[in-house]
Amino acid sequence: MNIPDTTRAQTQDLLDFIDASPSPWHAVHTCEARLTAAGFSRLDEADRWTLSAGDRRYVVRGGSSIIAFIIGSQPATTTGLRLIGAHTDSPGLRLKPKPAEDSAGMVRLGVEVYGGPILATFADRDLSLAGRVNVRVPGGFATRLVRFADPLLRLPNLAIHMNREVNENGLKFNKQTELPLLLGVSEDGTKAEARFRQPIAAALGVEPGDLLTWELNAYDTQKGAFWGVDREFVANSQLDNLASCHAALSALLATPEPAATCLCAFFDHEEVGSESATGAGGSFVADVLSRLATSAGLDGEDQRRMLAQSFFISADMAHGWHPNFPAAYEPCHHALVNAGPVIKSNANQRYSTSAETAARFMAICEKAGVPCQQYAHRTDLGCGSTIGPIVASRLGIPSVDVGSPMWAMHSIRESAGVLDHGYMIAALTTAFSN
């Protein structure tokens, strides 16, 4: 398979992006670093905003959601807005507020299941901790990012000699009693909580007692990699949905002087329903769009004219056809890996795509010179959803759901195609200028 050097470089950059982003808070931090390097400046929601054509700005809410935009050269009432949305969170295991317990000489950390991960894939992996911690400082507290690069935790499997039916019945964990992660051996005279706090405090340069609260998730320390006979595939954690974040951000950074205002919105909490202050079900994107309109001097009538001419692309990953499980797919809707972006449709509006918006994205792909595919879920299987229907219904703008095809969605180690990532970047770049 012939893979252009540019496409392979884009995909390597994706792997680097994911490896630098083991939590939603790190993902936003990685985006912020790239935006700042490209000349974007940060806005604060508590300040008054003054914006003008050509401005390249971004705003962060809650540390785990970010919206970046370029103000277009033409009036928004003439061009509308070009919006691409994705999400920063991925399914997995999150530590409880008081996770540490001593169990027969071992320190275990209690976890909650976040979203819908394939739990079996977390077993026997080199896991560590990443997220944010609030520490005591004079006059209050400060939020710090923390990440342990080396393996710190593990979820060892039970030997087959004690679980004889595992290959017939599948690997299953009781979420309360069998998912706690092993941290280390208990030390005489040291409580389990102290053993848990010590490495975090040392990493942050504070006293263990100054750790107030935390939001920490387990992540796989194995870095992303190319695989396949022609290295035409990639494997990594969080391809769903950091691959879409990376593609959208790459497209925005490749759009220097757009006629229409272009905006990327990356939300937290998609995997648990988006109903939060930082989720797509909250007010974040509507607040930003309202402030953009106000800064441009648009009244209520003009704001509605702006939205009526806007277009939203919900970018989330798609289910690639798996040759080992053909019965799991709708017969005429096989989305092949390395065959182009996938337009996702569902009659019950689990995806926001309509016939009109699908045709519009097809035209974008044609203009970009990339192939595209269509996907519908089997009728007798429950269909997942995205931020697409949520944002489209709240803003009242045309929307399409698209994504790159992948395997093992919600595994701790997912796979996708190298060509597809290049195709998606090209399509989204064209969408911003279309």
Sequence and secondary structure as in RCSB ss.txt:
>XXXX:A:sequence
MNIPDTTRAQTQDLLDFIDASPSPWHAVHTCEARLTAAGFSRLDEADRWTLSAGDRRYVVRGGSSIIAFIIGSQP
ATTTGLRLIGAHTDSPGLRLKPKPAEDSAGMVRLGVEVYGGPILATFADRDLSLAGRVNVRVPGGFATRLVRFAD
PLLRLPNLAIHMNREVNENGLKFNKQTELPLLLGVSEDGTKAEARFRQPIAAALGVEPGDLLTWELNAYDTQKGA
FWGVDREFVANSQLDNLASCHAALSALLATPEPAATCLCAFFDHEEVGSESATGAGGSFVADVLSRLATSAGLDG
EDQRRMLAQSFFISADMAHGWHPNFPAAYEPCHHALVNAGPVIKSNANQRYSTSAETAARFMAICEKAGVPCQQY
AHRTDLGCGSTIGPIVASRLGIPSVDVGSPMWAMHSIRESAGVLDHGYMIAALTTAFSN
>XXXX:A:secstr
    HHHHHHHHHHHHHHHT SSHHHHHHHHHHHHHHTT EEE TTS     TT EEEEEETTTEEEEEE  SS 
HHHH EEEEEEE    EEEEEEEEEEEETTEEEEEEEEES   GGGGTT  EEEEEEEEEEETTEEEEEEEE  S
  BB     GGG TTHHHH     TTTT  EEEEE  TT  HHHHHHHHHHHHHTS GGGEEEEEEEEEE S  E
EESTTS EEEES HHHHHHHHHHHHHHHT SS SSEEEEEEES GGGTS STTSTTSSHHHHHHHHHHHHTT  H
HHHHHHHHT EEEEE  EE   TT GGGS TT    TTS  EEE  TTSSS   HHHHHHHHHHHHHHT   EEE
   TTS     SHHHHHHHHT  EEEEE EEESTTSSSEEEEHHHHHHHHHHHHHHHH 
